[in-house]
Amino acid sequence: MLKPLGVILAGGRATRMGGGDKGLLRLGERSILDHVVERLSPQVDQIALNANGPAVRFKPFGLPVLPDSIHGFVGPLAGVLAGLDWAAEQGAETIVTVAADTPFFPVDLVAQLVQAAEGQQHPLVLSATPRTSEEVLKSGGGRRINRHPTFGLWPVLLRHELRDALNDGLRKVVLWTDQYEGREALFPATPFDPFFNVNTPEDLETARGFLR
């Protein structure tokens, strides 16, 4: 399998942060998005940014900006589709998606996703972390992992199937990945969850503590 392309998902509306682009918030001396690009760049061949609205606000990053092709802010799968369509134009076989508000994701993210996909007809893998004992108890002994649906490996060959599913009203990532026997790549969640994302002002302060 050729090296995946990277797609940073920044198409959400950040309602819990009062709107705007969470990736442009400051984390240390740089923006959250700067940290994301720095982590992802060595792991993929090229990077594009999925975002809606005026692309000029991301000009300093020098990345292609891909708007959702399915209108109405239907969720991260629309960003995945935009990334898959872009990757098809580049002649790529797969993409790896990451979230623009998650600055500490694993430096071996892509390697672990690709390894987990070995033997699959369509390489389709979501990142996951173990659930805490408290989470397992609250769920009544259900799934013992937390899947992180914005961090995944996606096959370009399934982009038309994804488009049809979105047009038919599908919105939940795992409902679609499960249809194609999607797998999980398990990452450790110590000393903190590497998929910690900044949703609120309090989360931003927590992230600054992690950075220090």
FIROTI-82039 format. One record per residue: residue number from 0; residue in one letter; z, y, x of N, C-alpha, C, O in turn. Coordinates in nm, 3 decimals, m for minus. Each point is the difference from the previous one (the first is absolute). Example, Ala and Ser with C-alpha at 12.3 -4.5 7.8 and 13.67 -1.06 7.14 Angstrom:
FIROTI-82039
REC lumkol drenlum    n_c3    n_c2    n_c1   ca_c3   ca_c2   ca_c1    c_c3    c_c2    c_c1    o_c3    o_c2    o_c1
REC      0       a   0.780  m0.569   1.319   0.000   0.119  m0.089   0.000   0.120   0.090   0.066  m0.002   0.104
REC      1       s  m0.138   0.107  m0.139   0.006   0.119   0.082   0.073   0.109  m0.077   0.017   0.111   0.051
end
This chain:
FIROTI-82039
REC lumkol drenlum    n_c3    n_c2    n_c1   ca_c3   ca_c2   ca_c1    c_c3    c_c2    c_c1    o_c3    o_c2    o_c1
REC      0       m   0.000  m0.119   0.085   0.000   0.119  m0.085   0.000   0.124   0.088   0.079   0.010   0.095
REC      1       l  m0.168   0.085  m0.125  m0.006   0.124   0.074   0.128   0.081  m0.021   0.073  m0.021  m0.097
REC      2       k  m0.047   0.112   0.190   0.119   0.084  m0.012  m0.007   0.083  m0.128  m0.104   0.061  m0.026
REC      3       p   0.210  m0.057  m0.055  m0.005   0.074  m0.126  m0.014   0.151   0.022   0.033   0.052   0.107
REC      4       l  m0.081   0.015  m0.208   0.010   0.145  m0.006   0.132   0.036  m0.067   0.055  m0.080  m0.075
REC      5       g  m0.004   0.200   0.103   0.126   0.044  m0.058  m0.022   0.106  m0.106  m0.081   0.091   0.017
REC      6       v   0.153  m0.102  m0.126  m0.006   0.099  m0.109   0.142   0.043  m0.034   0.084  m0.082  m0.038
REC      7       i  m0.058   0.210   0.053   0.131   0.058  m0.033  m0.004   0.048  m0.144  m0.081   0.085  m0.036
REC      8       l   0.169  m0.140  m0.047   0.003   0.034  m0.142   0.087   0.123  m0.023   0.122  m0.004   0.019
REC      9       a  m0.186   0.113  m0.060   0.071   0.125  m0.026  m0.045   0.061  m0.132  m0.001   0.122  m0.017
REC     10       g  m0.036  m0.209  m0.077  m0.057   0.048  m0.125   0.100   0.024  m0.112  m0.040   0.037  m0.111
REC     11       g   0.169  m0.059   0.137   0.100   0.019  m0.106   0.032   0.146  m0.024  m0.047   0.089   0.072
REC     12       r   0.127  m0.064  m0.175   0.032   0.138  m0.038   0.137   0.048   0.045   0.034   0.116  m0.021
REC     13       a   0.046  m0.203   0.083   0.129   0.038   0.060   0.089   0.075  m0.098   0.057   0.103   0.035
REC     14       t  m0.043  m0.155  m0.157   0.076   0.071  m0.102   0.148   0.013   0.035   0.063   0.100  m0.034
REC     15       r  m0.007  m0.201   0.103   0.143   0.007   0.034   0.029   0.096   0.115   0.115   0.033   0.027
REC     16       m  m0.222   0.012   0.040   0.016   0.102   0.104  m0.041   0.137  m0.052  m0.006   0.096   0.076
REC     17       g  m0.023  m0.088  m0.205  m0.042   0.127  m0.057  m0.148   0.027   0.015  m0.044   0.114  m0.015
REC     18       g  m0.035  m0.219   0.045  m0.144   0.015   0.016  m0.038   0.027   0.144   0.086   0.012   0.087
REC     19       g  m0.216  m0.001  m0.063  m0.049   0.024   0.135  m0.026  m0.129   0.075  m0.002  m0.109  m0.058
REC     20       d  m0.017   0.122   0.189  m0.033  m0.114   0.085   0.122  m0.038   0.083   0.041   0.075   0.089
REC     21       k   0.016  m0.191  m0.119   0.117  m0.043   0.076  m0.032  m0.020   0.147   0.084   0.026   0.087
REC     22       g  m0.205  m0.071  m0.059  m0.037  m0.023   0.138   0.000   0.124   0.087   0.007  m0.010   0.122
REC     23       l  m0.015   0.129  m0.184  m0.003   0.125   0.076   0.140   0.058   0.024   0.014   0.102   0.067
REC     24       l   0.088  m0.167  m0.122   0.137   0.045   0.026   0.037  m0.023   0.146  m0.051  m0.092   0.063
REC     25       r   0.140   0.175  m0.011   0.037  m0.008   0.141   0.103  m0.110   0.023   0.098  m0.013  m0.073
REC     26       l  m0.124  m0.064   0.175   0.094  m0.103   0.045   0.010   0.015   0.151  m0.089  m0.043   0.074
REC     27       g   0.195   0.105  m0.028   0.009   0.036   0.141  m0.094   0.116   0.029  m0.004   0.098  m0.075
REC     28       e  m0.070  m0.109   0.182  m0.091   0.107   0.042  m0.136  m0.008  m0.067  m0.083   0.089   0.016
REC     29       r   0.060  m0.197  m0.092  m0.132  m0.022  m0.058   0.012  m0.036  m0.147   0.110  m0.014  m0.053
REC     30       s  m0.224  m0.002  m0.012   0.000  m0.042  m0.139   0.019  m0.151  m0.010  m0.021  m0.073   0.097
REC     31       i   0.062   0.028  m0.216   0.008  m0.145  m0.025  m0.134  m0.065   0.025  m0.008  m0.108   0.059
REC     32       l  m0.099   0.174  m0.103  m0.134  m0.057   0.017  m0.037  m0.014   0.147  m0.069  m0.096   0.037
REC     33       d   0.113   0.188   0.047  m0.024  m0.015   0.144   0.061  m0.129   0.052  m0.062  m0.073   0.078
REC     34       h   0.185   0.044  m0.122   0.066  m0.124   0.042  m0.077  m0.123  m0.049  m0.015  m0.098   0.073
REC     35       v  m0.035   0.105  m0.197  m0.074  m0.112  m0.057  m0.129  m0.024   0.078  m0.031  m0.114   0.035
REC     36       v  m0.043   0.220  m0.007  m0.125  m0.013   0.075   0.027  m0.057   0.139  m0.075  m0.086   0.047
REC     37       e   0.180   0.133   0.018   0.032  m0.047   0.134   0.031  m0.150   0.001  m0.040  m0.071   0.092
REC     38       r   0.110   0.023  m0.194   0.033  m0.143  m0.007  m0.121  m0.086  m0.034  m0.015  m0.111   0.051
REC     39       l  m0.069   0.162  m0.136  m0.112  m0.080  m0.047  m0.117  m0.003   0.099  m0.068  m0.103   0.011
REC     40       s   0.044   0.210   0.059  m0.120   0.013   0.084  m0.022  m0.115   0.097  m0.112  m0.051   0.008
REC     41       p   0.214   0.006   0.066  m0.025  m0.109   0.094  m0.028  m0.135  m0.067  m0.046  m0.094   0.066
REC     42       q   0.074   0.084  m0.194  m0.008  m0.129  m0.069  m0.132  m0.026  m0.071  m0.029  m0.113  m0.040
REC     43       v  m0.053   0.219   0.023  m0.122  m0.013  m0.079  m0.117   0.064   0.076   0.018   0.063   0.104
REC     44       d  m0.137  m0.082  m0.159  m0.121   0.050   0.066  m0.026   0.147  m0.032  m0.031   0.079   0.089
REC     45       q   0.043  m0.043  m0.216  m0.017   0.138  m0.046   0.104   0.026  m0.109   0.058  m0.094  m0.055
REC     46       i  m0.035   0.222   0.024   0.095   0.036  m0.106  m0.067   0.099  m0.096  m0.072   0.090   0.042
REC     47       a   0.099  m0.109  m0.170  m0.035   0.097  m0.103   0.123   0.028  m0.084   0.096  m0.078   0.000
REC     48       l  m0.099   0.188  m0.070   0.113   0.044  m0.083  m0.043   0.004  m0.145  m0.096   0.069  m0.035
REC     49       n   0.165  m0.142  m0.049  m0.026   0.006  m0.144   0.087   0.109  m0.061   0.123  m0.010   0.001
REC     50       a  m0.186   0.115  m0.053   0.073   0.111  m0.061  m0.090   0.069  m0.101  m0.122  m0.001   0.012
REC     51       n   0.185   0.059  m0.112  m0.073   0.073  m0.104   0.024   0.150   0.015   0.095   0.043   0.064
REC     52       g  m0.183   0.035  m0.124   0.012   0.145   0.014  m0.073   0.050   0.123  m0.073  m0.076   0.064
REC     53       p   0.091   0.205  m0.031  m0.074   0.060   0.112   0.026  m0.073   0.132   0.115  m0.014   0.042
REC     54       a  m0.220  m0.031   0.021   0.013  m0.074   0.125   0.036   0.089   0.117   0.045  m0.048   0.103
REC     55       v  m0.065   0.179  m0.118   0.017   0.092   0.113   0.143  m0.001   0.053   0.022   0.030   0.117
REC     56       r   0.076  m0.064  m0.200   0.139   0.003   0.044   0.028  m0.107   0.106   0.101   0.007   0.070
REC     57       f  m0.190  m0.106  m0.059   0.017  m0.104   0.100  m0.094   0.017   0.119  m0.011  m0.088   0.085
REC     58       k  m0.058   0.202  m0.078  m0.099   0.022   0.105   0.057  m0.017   0.141  m0.069  m0.055   0.086
REC     59       p   0.194   0.100  m0.059   0.052  m0.015   0.137   0.008  m0.144   0.049   0.006  m0.023   0.121
REC     60       f  m0.007  m0.073  m0.211   0.012  m0.139   0.042  m0.134  m0.060   0.042  m0.004  m0.102   0.068
REC     61       g  m0.105   0.165  m0.107  m0.132  m0.046   0.040  m0.038  m0.135  m0.056  m0.075  m0.075   0.064
REC     62       l   0.125   0.041  m0.182  m0.026  m0.130  m0.060  m0.092   0.015  m0.121   0.004   0.103  m0.068
REC     63       p  m0.088  m0.202   0.039  m0.072   0.000  m0.127   0.101  m0.004  m0.116   0.098  m0.075   0.005
REC     64       v  m0.123   0.155  m0.107   0.088   0.004  m0.117  m0.074  m0.064  m0.117  m0.108   0.044  m0.039
REC     65       l   0.168  m0.147  m0.017  m0.062  m0.079  m0.106   0.073   0.023  m0.131   0.113  m0.045  m0.013
REC     66       p  m0.173   0.114  m0.085   0.065   0.014  m0.130  m0.011  m0.129  m0.081  m0.087  m0.083   0.025
REC     67       d   0.175   0.069  m0.123  m0.010  m0.114  m0.092  m0.133   0.006  m0.075  m0.043   0.107  m0.041
REC     68       s  m0.022  m0.221   0.025  m0.121  m0.005  m0.082   0.033  m0.033  m0.145  m0.083   0.021  m0.089
REC     69       i   0.205  m0.071   0.065   0.050  m0.022  m0.136   0.091   0.118  m0.032   0.102   0.019   0.067
REC     70       h  m0.135   0.060  m0.164   0.070   0.124  m0.026   0.127  m0.022  m0.083   0.012  m0.099  m0.072
REC     71       g   0.080   0.194   0.082   0.120  m0.001  m0.082   0.125  m0.047   0.070   0.097  m0.034  m0.068
REC     72       f  m0.094   0.031   0.202   0.118  m0.040   0.076   0.052  m0.136  m0.050   0.111  m0.010  m0.052
REC     73       v  m0.192  m0.091   0.068   0.033  m0.132  m0.055   0.082  m0.085   0.095   0.031  m0.115  m0.033
REC     74       g   0.005   0.168   0.149   0.088  m0.074   0.089  m0.067  m0.039   0.131  m0.116   0.034   0.024
REC     75       p   0.190  m0.106   0.060  m0.049  m0.028   0.135  m0.125  m0.087   0.005  m0.076   0.008   0.096
REC     76       l   0.051  m0.090  m0.198  m0.120  m0.082   0.002  m0.127   0.084   0.001  m0.103  m0.042   0.054
REC     77       a   0.109   0.162  m0.113  m0.117   0.089   0.006  m0.026   0.045   0.143  m0.115   0.013   0.042
REC     78       g   0.222   0.011   0.033  m0.015   0.036   0.141  m0.052  m0.117   0.082  m0.081   0.019   0.090
REC     79       v   0.128  m0.139  m0.122  m0.051  m0.119   0.068  m0.150  m0.012  m0.024  m0.076  m0.028   0.093
REC     80       l   0.034   0.048  m0.216  m0.143  m0.010  m0.033  m0.081   0.104   0.077  m0.106  m0.031   0.054
REC     81       a   0.156   0.154  m0.048  m0.070   0.104   0.076  m0.014  m0.042   0.146  m0.105   0.021   0.062
REC     82       g   0.210  m0.080  m0.008  m0.005  m0.046   0.137  m0.098  m0.115   0.020  m0.070  m0.004   0.101
REC     83       l   0.065  m0.087  m0.196  m0.092  m0.113   0.011  m0.145   0.046  m0.008  m0.086  m0.052   0.072
REC     84       d   0.058   0.148  m0.159  m0.137   0.053  m0.009  m0.041   0.068   0.131  m0.112  m0.016   0.046
REC     85       w   0.205   0.092   0.012  m0.027   0.065   0.129  m0.023  m0.104   0.109  m0.092   0.013   0.080
REC     86       a   0.176  m0.116  m0.078  m0.013  m0.104   0.102  m0.133  m0.074  m0.013  m0.060  m0.039   0.100
REC     87       a   0.015   0.019  m0.223  m0.129  m0.066  m0.020  m0.112   0.081   0.065  m0.092  m0.056   0.058
REC     88       e   0.100   0.187  m0.069  m0.100   0.087   0.062   0.004  m0.010   0.152  m0.102   0.021   0.066
REC     89       q   0.218  m0.054  m0.010   0.015  m0.013   0.146  m0.035  m0.140   0.049  m0.002  m0.025   0.120
REC     90       g  m0.026  m0.066  m0.213  m0.030  m0.137   0.038   0.123  m0.083   0.033  m0.011  m0.102   0.067
REC     91       a   0.128   0.147  m0.112   0.125  m0.071   0.030   0.025  m0.110  m0.102  m0.053   0.002  m0.111
REC     92       e   0.134  m0.100   0.152   0.034  m0.112  m0.088   0.131   0.021  m0.073   0.018  m0.049  m0.111
REC     93       t   0.076   0.123   0.172   0.133   0.016  m0.057   0.053   0.140   0.028  m0.046   0.069   0.091
REC     94       i   0.145  m0.029  m0.171   0.079   0.120   0.028   0.147  m0.038  m0.003   0.040  m0.098  m0.063
REC     95       v   0.040   0.178   0.131   0.146  m0.005  m0.014   0.044   0.135  m0.054  m0.036   0.105   0.054
REC     96       t   0.114  m0.108  m0.160   0.051   0.123  m0.059   0.145   0.023   0.040   0.077  m0.095   0.016
REC     97       v  m0.042   0.222   0.001   0.138   0.042   0.022   0.023   0.123  m0.086  m0.095   0.066  m0.042
REC     98       a   0.222  m0.034   0.017   0.034   0.115  m0.083   0.026   0.122   0.088   0.057  m0.011   0.109
REC     99       a  m0.099   0.127  m0.157   0.013   0.124   0.077   0.143   0.050   0.009   0.028   0.093   0.076
REC    100       d   0.063  m0.152  m0.153   0.139   0.048  m0.002   0.095  m0.099   0.065   0.121   0.006  m0.022
REC    101       t  m0.174  m0.098   0.103   0.080  m0.108   0.058  m0.020   0.000   0.152  m0.090  m0.068   0.050
REC    102       p   0.172   0.143   0.023  m0.030   0.025   0.141   0.046  m0.105   0.098  m0.031   0.010   0.119
REC    103       f   0.105  m0.113  m0.163   0.059  m0.094   0.095  m0.052  m0.143  m0.017   0.068  m0.095   0.041
REC    104       f  m0.186   0.078  m0.100  m0.050  m0.135  m0.024  m0.023  m0.072   0.134  m0.014   0.066   0.104
REC    105       p   0.009  m0.199  m0.105  m0.001  m0.076   0.126  m0.121   0.029   0.088  m0.111   0.021  m0.050
REC    106       v   0.133  m0.019   0.181  m0.110   0.023   0.095  m0.088  m0.124   0.012  m0.109   0.008   0.057
REC    107       d   0.154  m0.121  m0.109  m0.083  m0.121  m0.003  m0.043  m0.034  m0.143  m0.028  m0.116  m0.031
REC    108       l   0.023   0.217  m0.054  m0.034  m0.021  m0.141  m0.132  m0.075  m0.014  m0.007  m0.104  m0.065
REC    109       v  m0.098   0.157   0.126  m0.133  m0.057  m0.018  m0.006  m0.142   0.057  m0.056  m0.089  m0.064
REC    110       a   0.112   0.068   0.181  m0.003  m0.132   0.062   0.067  m0.105  m0.090  m0.050  m0.111  m0.013
REC    111       q   0.162   0.148  m0.047   0.072  m0.095  m0.086  m0.075  m0.025  m0.131  m0.003  m0.113  m0.049
REC    112       l  m0.058   0.216  m0.007  m0.079  m0.019  m0.122  m0.120  m0.091   0.026  m0.028  m0.091  m0.079
REC    113       v  m0.041   0.116   0.189  m0.117  m0.082   0.033   0.041  m0.145   0.027  m0.069  m0.093  m0.043
REC    114       q   0.180   0.074   0.112   0.047  m0.136   0.027   0.033  m0.073  m0.130  m0.032  m0.118  m0.015
REC    115       a   0.095   0.188  m0.078   0.037  m0.062  m0.128  m0.122  m0.038  m0.082   0.008  m0.087  m0.087
REC    116       a  m0.121   0.152   0.113  m0.122  m0.025  m0.079  m0.082  m0.117   0.053  m0.102  m0.035  m0.060
REC    117       e   0.143  m0.027   0.169  m0.079  m0.109   0.059  m0.023  m0.111  m0.102   0.094  m0.050  m0.062
REC    118       g  m0.220   0.012   0.047  m0.035  m0.108  m0.092  m0.032   0.044  m0.141  m0.047  m0.081  m0.080
REC    119       q   0.071   0.207   0.046  m0.031   0.048  m0.135  m0.150   0.021  m0.015  m0.068   0.041   0.094
REC    120       q   0.017  m0.070  m0.212  m0.140   0.030  m0.029  m0.022   0.150   0.001  m0.098   0.050   0.056
REC    121       h   0.190   0.023  m0.118  m0.004   0.146  m0.001   0.131   0.048   0.060   0.105  m0.018  m0.062
REC    122       p  m0.106   0.080   0.182   0.124   0.044   0.062   0.069   0.108  m0.083  m0.046   0.114  m0.007
REC    123       l   0.156  m0.152  m0.056   0.069   0.087  m0.094   0.150  m0.024   0.015   0.053  m0.100  m0.047
REC    124       v   0.014   0.193   0.114   0.141  m0.019   0.036   0.076   0.129  m0.022  m0.046   0.107   0.039
REC    125       l   0.164  m0.116  m0.102   0.090   0.113  m0.015   0.118  m0.014   0.094   0.043  m0.111   0.031
REC    126       s   0.009   0.224   0.015   0.122  m0.001   0.082   0.121  m0.026  m0.088  m0.001   0.031  m0.119
REC    127       a   0.104  m0.089   0.179   0.123  m0.030  m0.074   0.118   0.005   0.095  m0.014  m0.017   0.121
REC    128       t   0.132   0.039  m0.179   0.125  m0.006   0.074   0.099  m0.083  m0.081  m0.013  m0.008  m0.122
REC    129       p   0.113  m0.053   0.188   0.099  m0.079  m0.074   0.081   0.090  m0.094   0.029   0.116   0.033
REC    130       r   0.006  m0.169  m0.147   0.088   0.073  m0.090   0.144  m0.018   0.045   0.036  m0.104   0.056
REC    131       t   0.044   0.204  m0.079   0.142  m0.012   0.032   0.066  m0.096  m0.098  m0.053  m0.028  m0.107
REC    132       s   0.170  m0.022   0.146   0.074  m0.090  m0.090   0.028   0.066  m0.133  m0.006  m0.063  m0.105
REC    133       e   0.037   0.193   0.110   0.029   0.074  m0.123  m0.123   0.006  m0.090   0.010  m0.016  m0.121
REC    134       e  m0.127   0.038   0.181  m0.123   0.005  m0.079  m0.030  m0.135  m0.064  m0.042  m0.005  m0.116
REC    135       v   0.064  m0.103   0.190  m0.025  m0.133  m0.054   0.092  m0.029  m0.117  m0.043  m0.056  m0.101
REC    136       l   0.170   0.094   0.113   0.096  m0.022  m0.109  m0.039   0.080  m0.123   0.007  m0.051  m0.112
REC    137       k  m0.048   0.176   0.131  m0.037   0.084  m0.114  m0.121  m0.056  m0.073  m0.014   0.016  m0.121
REC    138       s  m0.075  m0.082   0.196  m0.122  m0.052  m0.062   0.021  m0.136  m0.065  m0.092  m0.055  m0.061
REC    139       g   0.212   0.001   0.074   0.026  m0.131  m0.058  m0.058  m0.114   0.080  m0.031  m0.106  m0.055
REC    140       g   0.015   0.129   0.187  m0.051  m0.108   0.085  m0.150  m0.012   0.000  m0.052  m0.109   0.025
REC    141       g  m0.019   0.217  m0.053  m0.146  m0.003  m0.001  m0.056   0.006   0.141   0.053  m0.062   0.092
REC    142       r  m0.161   0.137  m0.076  m0.066   0.008   0.131   0.097   0.051   0.106   0.078   0.092  m0.025
REC    143       r  m0.085  m0.151   0.141   0.090   0.037   0.109  m0.065   0.093   0.102   0.052   0.019   0.110
REC    144       i  m0.165   0.038  m0.148  m0.065   0.099   0.085  m0.038   0.121  m0.084  m0.019  m0.010  m0.121
REC    145       n   0.008   0.123   0.188  m0.056   0.120  m0.060  m0.140   0.019   0.055  m0.019   0.016   0.120
REC    146       r  m0.081  m0.017  m0.209  m0.136   0.025   0.045  m0.025   0.151   0.003   0.050   0.075  m0.084
REC    147       h  m0.128  m0.033   0.182  m0.032   0.142   0.018  m0.150   0.017  m0.021  m0.078  m0.012   0.094
REC    148       p   0.037   0.039  m0.218  m0.141  m0.011  m0.037  m0.092   0.106   0.060  m0.122  m0.016  m0.006
REC    149       t   0.176   0.122   0.064  m0.088   0.097   0.066  m0.026  m0.036   0.145  m0.076   0.069   0.069
REC    150       f   0.138  m0.176  m0.021  m0.021  m0.047   0.137  m0.063  m0.138  m0.005   0.070  m0.100  m0.012
REC    151       g  m0.202   0.096   0.022  m0.065  m0.128  m0.016  m0.133  m0.010   0.074  m0.055   0.099   0.047
REC    152       l   0.006  m0.220  m0.039  m0.131  m0.034   0.053  m0.089  m0.035  m0.118   0.036  m0.082  m0.084
REC    153       w  m0.155   0.145   0.078  m0.086  m0.012  m0.117  m0.143  m0.034   0.041  m0.050   0.056   0.098
REC    154       p  m0.017  m0.147  m0.169  m0.137  m0.039   0.035  m0.104   0.089  m0.069   0.007   0.025  m0.120
REC    155       v  m0.102   0.022   0.199  m0.106   0.085  m0.054  m0.081  m0.075  m0.107  m0.048   0.062  m0.095
REC    156       l   0.033  m0.193   0.110  m0.082  m0.077  m0.092   0.052   0.000  m0.144  m0.075  m0.031  m0.093
REC    157       l   0.203   0.065   0.073   0.056   0.001  m0.135   0.004   0.139  m0.063   0.065   0.020  m0.103
REC    158       r  m0.136   0.075   0.163   0.011   0.137  m0.053  m0.058   0.014  m0.141   0.052   0.077  m0.081
REC    159       h  m0.157  m0.151   0.051  m0.059   0.011  m0.135   0.092  m0.062  m0.104   0.012   0.051  m0.112
REC    160       e   0.054  m0.161   0.147   0.097  m0.060  m0.090   0.117   0.094  m0.025   0.051   0.009  m0.111
REC    161       l  m0.008   0.061   0.216   0.110   0.096  m0.016  m0.044   0.116  m0.090   0.077   0.045  m0.085
REC    162       r  m0.198   0.003   0.103  m0.050   0.109  m0.084  m0.002  m0.042  m0.146   0.040   0.077  m0.088
REC    163       d  m0.087  m0.197   0.061  m0.005  m0.049  m0.138   0.141  m0.009  m0.058   0.022   0.035  m0.116
REC    164       a   0.073  m0.084   0.196   0.138  m0.014  m0.048   0.060   0.136  m0.034   0.068   0.015  m0.102
REC    165       l  m0.092   0.084   0.188   0.052   0.135  m0.027  m0.064   0.060  m0.125   0.069   0.063  m0.081
REC    166       n  m0.197  m0.082   0.066  m0.067   0.051  m0.120   0.047  m0.070  m0.126  m0.009   0.055  m0.110
REC    167       d   0.061  m0.177   0.126   0.054  m0.075  m0.114   0.146   0.033  m0.027   0.060  m0.053  m0.094
REC    168       g  m0.001   0.141   0.176   0.137   0.046  m0.025   0.107  m0.058   0.089   0.117   0.033  m0.016
REC    169       l  m0.153  m0.119   0.111   0.101  m0.056   0.090   0.055   0.110   0.090  m0.075   0.082   0.053
REC    170       r   0.208  m0.080  m0.035   0.063   0.102   0.084   0.096  m0.060   0.102   0.020   0.059   0.106
REC    171       k   0.039  m0.174  m0.133   0.103  m0.057   0.087  m0.064  m0.080   0.112  m0.077  m0.094  m0.024
REC    172       v   0.110   0.131   0.147  m0.065  m0.059   0.117   0.016  m0.151   0.002  m0.098  m0.073   0.017
REC    173       v   0.223   0.024  m0.034   0.024  m0.143   0.019  m0.067  m0.085  m0.109  m0.029  m0.117   0.024
REC    174       l   0.004   0.173  m0.140  m0.072  m0.075  m0.102  m0.142  m0.030   0.046  m0.056  m0.105  m0.032
REC    175       w  m0.002   0.197   0.108  m0.135  m0.022   0.050   0.001  m0.092   0.121  m0.082  m0.092   0.008
REC    176       t   0.172   0.115   0.087   0.001  m0.085   0.120   0.033  m0.144  m0.034  m0.053  m0.093   0.061
REC    177       d   0.142   0.072  m0.159   0.034  m0.137  m0.038  m0.120  m0.075  m0.057  m0.008  m0.122   0.014
REC    178       q  m0.085   0.193  m0.077  m0.120  m0.064  m0.054  m0.084  m0.065   0.109  m0.071  m0.098  m0.024
REC    179       y   0.080   0.154   0.145  m0.083  m0.048   0.111   0.086  m0.068   0.107  m0.036  m0.002   0.118
REC    180       e   0.149  m0.054  m0.161   0.089  m0.076   0.087   0.043   0.082   0.122   0.000  m0.048   0.113
REC    181       g   0.037   0.172  m0.141   0.049   0.086   0.106   0.128  m0.055   0.063   0.080  m0.066  m0.067
REC    182       r  m0.062   0.093   0.194   0.116  m0.046   0.073   0.090   0.117   0.037  m0.030   0.116  m0.029
REC    183       e   0.143  m0.149   0.095   0.089   0.103   0.052   0.020  m0.021   0.150   0.003  m0.113   0.049
REC    184       a   0.011   0.223   0.022   0.044  m0.002   0.140   0.141   0.056   0.002   0.022   0.114  m0.040
REC    185       l   0.073  m0.193   0.087   0.141   0.039  m0.007   0.041   0.072   0.129  m0.023  m0.049   0.110
REC    186       f   0.084   0.166  m0.127   0.049   0.080   0.111   0.151   0.015  m0.011   0.053   0.005  m0.112
REC    187       p   0.018   0.002   0.224   0.146   0.019  m0.005   0.035   0.138  m0.055  m0.076   0.095   0.017
REC    188       a   0.190  m0.086  m0.080   0.045   0.127  m0.060   0.123   0.055   0.071   0.078   0.072  m0.061
REC    189       t  m0.060  m0.105   0.187   0.112   0.051   0.079  m0.056   0.070   0.124  m0.103  m0.042   0.053
REC    190       p   0.169   0.149  m0.005   0.124   0.058  m0.052  m0.018   0.078  m0.130   0.098   0.037  m0.065
REC    191       f  m0.225  m0.011   0.027  m0.026   0.057  m0.133  m0.139  m0.047  m0.042  m0.078  m0.048   0.082
REC    192       d   0.050   0.064  m0.210  m0.128  m0.045  m0.054  m0.113   0.083   0.062  m0.002   0.121  m0.018
REC    193       p  m0.092  m0.183   0.091  m0.108   0.078   0.062  m0.095   0.062  m0.101  m0.079   0.088   0.034
REC    194       f   0.087  m0.134  m0.160  m0.085   0.056  m0.104   0.073   0.105  m0.084  m0.041   0.033  m0.111
REC    195       f   0.151   0.018   0.167   0.072   0.110  m0.065  m0.096   0.118  m0.018  m0.064   0.044   0.095
REC    196       n   0.055   0.005  m0.219  m0.091   0.112  m0.025   0.074   0.120  m0.055   0.108  m0.012  m0.058
REC    197       v  m0.168   0.126   0.077   0.062   0.128  m0.036  m0.045   0.037  m0.141  m0.112   0.045  m0.021
REC    198       n   0.202  m0.064  m0.076  m0.030   0.034  m0.139   0.072   0.124  m0.047  m0.047   0.069  m0.091
REC    199       t   0.162  m0.039   0.151   0.085   0.110  m0.046   0.045   0.084   0.120  m0.014  m0.045   0.114
REC    200       p   0.066   0.164  m0.138   0.055   0.079   0.111   0.110  m0.075   0.076   0.013   0.016   0.121
REC    201       e   0.065  m0.096  m0.193   0.104  m0.078   0.066  m0.061  m0.105   0.094   0.052  m0.025   0.108
REC    202       d  m0.162  m0.035  m0.151  m0.070  m0.097   0.086  m0.049   0.067   0.127   0.003  m0.060   0.108
REC    203       l  m0.049   0.183  m0.119  m0.050   0.071   0.118   0.112   0.020   0.101  m0.022  m0.012   0.121
REC    204       e   0.142   0.044  m0.169   0.113   0.016   0.091   0.035  m0.135   0.065   0.035  m0.005   0.118
REC    205       t  m0.043  m0.102  m0.197   0.025  m0.133   0.056  m0.102  m0.033   0.109   0.037  m0.053   0.105
REC    206       a  m0.163   0.084  m0.130  m0.106  m0.026   0.098   0.024   0.079   0.128  m0.025  m0.050   0.110
REC    207       r   0.074   0.172  m0.123   0.029   0.080   0.119   0.112  m0.063   0.081   0.002   0.008   0.123
REC    208       g   0.093  m0.071  m0.194   0.106  m0.071   0.069  m0.054  m0.122   0.073   0.040  m0.027   0.114
REC    209       f  m0.129  m0.047  m0.177  m0.063  m0.116   0.065  m0.075   0.044   0.124   0.005  m0.067   0.104
REC    210       l  m0.075   0.179  m0.114  m0.079   0.048   0.114   0.090   0.033   0.118  m0.033  m0.031   0.114
REC    211       r   0.146   0.094  m0.142   0.096   0.034   0.107   0.057  m0.125   0.064   0.082   0.009   0.091
end
